Amino acid sequence: MSAEEELLALSRKLLTSIDAGDWAGYTALCDESITCFEPEAPGQLVRGLPFHKFYFDLPSKPTTPAKQSTIVSPAVRLAGNAAVVTYVRVQQKLNDQGVPVATATMETRIWEKKDSGWKHIHFHRSAG
């Protein structure tokens, strides 16, 4: 598997952990000092995992339908021991009335190659 294929697979695994609310899976892929710009923190640079844990800890109803994310138009750029992965994320889920809805966000994910493998260190997510 090429580095590009591995990074896309890791990015898919990251999105799957987010969609499933799998905190352990998410933190296994992320560096503890991760930073981000995202719609949930308008205009602010967020540092560390605690901000993200809040969303994983939100109570969910047992009947909450699963979400599914698809990576569209991906691009991977390697730069030494770092990589930039960009794509459009299409997320499908059911709304409160049980009607399927889809949203799209543009995402840039930065990965760093460490002794333990690739770690997710920064992302920027913008609403579509």
N, C-alpha and C positions, 0 to 999 in steps of 0.2 A: 504494500500500500504506500503510495506517495505521501509526502508531507501534506500536500494540498487535500488529498482524499481523507487523511487522518483528521485534519482540522475541520473539514466539513462534517465528518462523522461526530467529532466532539461537539461541534456547534448544534447538530441535531439532538445529540444526547442532552445537552444543556437545556434546549427548548422543551424536550420531553419531560425533564425533571421539573421545569417551571410549570408546565401544563398539568402535571400530576400532583403538584404540591409536595414534591419529594425534596425536602430540605437537605437530607444527607447526600443525595445524589448531586444536588446543586453545589453544596459546599466542597464536595470532593473535586469538582472541576475548577473552582474559583480560588484565587489567591485571597488571603484574609484582608489584604489592603486594597482590594478592588475599588476602582473609582468609576463613576458614571455620570452622564447627563441623560435624564429621561423625563417623560411627561409628568410622572408622579412627584417630581421635585423641580417644579418650574424654575428654570434659570439658575439652578444651584448645582454645584459639583458635589456629589455624594461620595463619601469615603467610607470604606469598610462594609462588612456584611450585616450589621444590626438593622440598618434601614430596610434591607430586603427581607430579613426574617419576619418583620411585622406582617408582610403580605402572605408569607407562608403560614403564619400562625392564625390568620383570620378564621373564625369558625366557618365551617362549610356544612351544608345540609347533606345528609346521606343521599338525597335524591339529586344533588348537583350533578348535571351532566358533564361528561369529560370534555376537555378541550383538545384541539388538535392544531399543531402548527406545521406549516409547510414552508421550506426555504425555496424561494424563487429567485432566479437570476443571480446565483452566487458568484463571487469573485474572491480569490485568495491571493495575497501578495506576501511573500516571504522576505524578511529583512534581517539577516543574521539569525539571532536567537529569538526573534519576534515575528509575528505574523498578523496581518490585518485580514479579517474575513468580513465581507460586506454582502448584504442580500436584502430582499424584501421578505418579510415574514407575514404570511397569510395565516390568520388564526380563525378557526371555525369553532363555534359553540352554539348552544341554544340560549335564547334570551329568556326572561322570566315568564313569557307566555308559551315557551316551548317551540318557538320558531327559530330555525337555523339562521344565524347571522355570521358574516365574515368581516374581519377588519384587516387592514394592512398597515404595517409599520416598516420604516426603513431602519436597518440596524447595521452598526459597525461594531465588531467585536475584536479586541486586541488580545492575542495570546502570547505568552512568553514561554520559551523552552527552558525548563529547569531540570535538575538532576532527576526529579520524580516524574518528568514528562511535561506536557503542555499544561499551563495554568492560565485561566481566564483572568486578565488583569484590569481591563477597562472596556466599557461599552458606551455607545451613544445610540439612543433610540428615539426616533421622531415619528409622530403620528402621520398617517398617510392622507 
